[in-house]
Amino acid sequence: MAVMMINEYYCAVDRKQRYRLIVNPRLWGRIMTLAELSSLNEILGIGMITKRCVGYNTDFILDEIFVPRQEVAANYCSFADGAQDEIINEILKRGDSTEKLCFWWRSHGKGSVFFSATDEKAIDNCGLPYVVNLVVNAYQDSIARLDVLDPVRVRNIPLKIFVDVNAEGAERAKCLSEIGEKCKKASLGQRKSIRWRGKMGAIAPRAISGEA
């Protein structure tokens, strides 16, 4: 099994394998609407991924996203205390597994899209076999990447994004309500490192935050 995974992911090096992030219109619209409506601050979320391999295509299909309670600022976002446990408990309560909880996204507000040094540290220490990463902004710019951490470390594999954008009015109202409920303005003195884990018991990074 380990050899198969090593060969599969190293195909990215010789450009034979194609990697894609597939997001349905509803979820893409929700992410972009959250980014737009919270554009004075950063905002983050996590999600569930299904992996599908067909020939030379490896697709990472976004099934669901969660917006945790969080503290935000113009160049900062981090989980509020206990926010990850709330999401994990929600998933377990409905009888699902947290194994697919290996997606995170963050908006840079009205800034450019890139992976900061803080993001790189978070990715390297997330404690997952792999993690799918997405950065967006209020202008609907986006960049996505795959990082494989086990059984062999292969960093920053580019992901092509396949999506049809469609943010409806009802979804915008839901996103605005969610921002008001879950995003608390953080002062400089209150900012702290927050750990997150993709599944119960995983070793997670100390922060999902990006000081540009």
N, C-alpha and C positions, 0 to 999 in steps of 0.2 A: 504493500500500500504506500509506504513512504517513497519508494522509488518512482511509482506512478505519479505521485504528487510532484516530486522534484522535476521529472521530465515534463509534466504538464505546464508548470509555471515557468520553467526555463525556456519553453517555446516563445515566451514573450521577448526573450533576449534576441532570438534569431528571427523574430517577426513572423513566425508561421501562425501562431495562435492569435486570435482576435478576441479582445475582451470588451464587453459592453455592459453599461448600466442601463437597465430598462425600467422606466417609471411610467405608470399610467397617467392619463391626463388629470384625473382628480387629485392624485397625490402631488404631482408636479405643480398644479395650480395652487394647492395648499401651501407648499414650501415657498413658492414665489410670492404668494399673497402675504404670508407671514413676514418674509423679508422686506416687502414693500411697506407694510403697515408699521413695522418696527424699525424703520430705516434710520432713525436717530440713534439707535443702539444696535449692537450685535444681538443675535438670537441663535440658539442651538437646538438641535433635536437629535433623536436616535431612532433606529428602526429595525425592521425584520427583513432579512434577505433570503430568497430562495436561489440556489445556484443550479444552473442548467448547462450541461455540456452537450453540444451537437457538432460533431466533426471538429473543425478548427475554430468554432465559435464557443466561447465560454461566456454565458450571460449571467449577470447578477440582477435578479428581478426584485425590485422593491415592493414588498407586500403591504407594509404598514409603517406609519411613523408615529412617534410619540413626542409631545412637547412637554418636557419636565418643568417643574417649578425651577426658577433660576434667577440669578442676579446678573444684571446687564449694565453696560455703559457703552460709550461711543466706540471704544476699542477693546471691549472686554465682555465675556459671558462665561458663566460657570454655574454648575448645578447648585441648587439650594440644598441644605442639609437634608438627607433622607429622601431626596427626589428620585434617585435611582431605585431605591428599595420599593418605593410606591409603584413604579412602573413594573418592576420584576414581580411584585406581589399581584398586580393586576393580571399579568400574563399567566402566572401560575394558578390564580383563582379560577380563571376560565378554562383551565385544563390544558393549556398549551405549554410548549417547551421554550426556554430562553436560548436554545442553541443557535437560533437564527438571528439573535440580537447582535448583529455585527456591522451595523451601518450607523454612521453619524454624519450630520451635516451642520454647517454653521454659515450664517450670513455675515458679511462684512458691511452691512448697511449700505452706505453710498460710496464705500471704498472699493478698491480693486480686488479681484479674486486671486488668491495665492495661498500657499501653505506656509505659515509662519514657523519660526524656530520652536515656538511653544507647541504648535500642532505636531511637528515632527517628533518631539519628545513624547507627546501623548500617544501617537501612533506606535512608536517603537516599544512602548511599555504597556500596551493595552491588554496583554495576556491572552489574546485570542489567536486561533490558527490563521485567520485572515480578517482584515477589516476593509470595508468599502467606504471611501471618504468623498464628501461633496462639499465644495464651498461655492456659495452664490452671493449675489448682491441685489439691491433694490432695482437695478437696471436689467435684471434677468441675465446677467453674465453668469457663467458657471464653469467649474473645472472639477473633474472627478479622477480618482486614482484608486488603485488596488494595492494593498500592502500585504504580502504573505509573510507570516512570522514563524510558522511551524509546518512541516519539519525542517524547512530551510528558509532563511530570510531573503526575500526578494522585495526590494523597496520600490515604490513609486512607479508601478506599472500603469500607464495611461489607460483610462476607460473612455470609450465613446459613449455619449449619452443619447439614447433614443427616447423621444417623448413628443407629445402633442400638447402644447400649452393651452389650458382652458380653465380660467378661474372665474367661476360664476358668482353672482351677487350673494347667494346664501352662504357660500363658502367664505367669502370675504367677511361677512358679519360674524361667522363662527370664529374666524382667525382673530378678528379684532377683540372679541370677547375673551378669547384664550390668552392673548397678550396682556389684557388688563388684569386677568385673574392670576396669571402665573409669573409675570415678569416684574420683579421688584428692582427699582433703581438702586444701584450699589455705589456708595461713596468710596473714595480712594482708600480710606482707612479700613473699610470693611472687606476689601477684596481678599480672597483666600483661595488656596488650592483645594480642589475637590476631586476625589477619586471616582472613576466610573468603571463598571465592569460589564462585559457583554453577556455574561451568564452567571448564575449563582456560583460563588466561590472562586471566580477568576481573578487573577491579579490585574489591577487596572491602573491607568495613569493617574497622576496626582492632579491633573487639570485638563479640562477641555476648554481652553481659553487661548486667545491669540492677541497679544499686544503687538500691533502692527509697528 
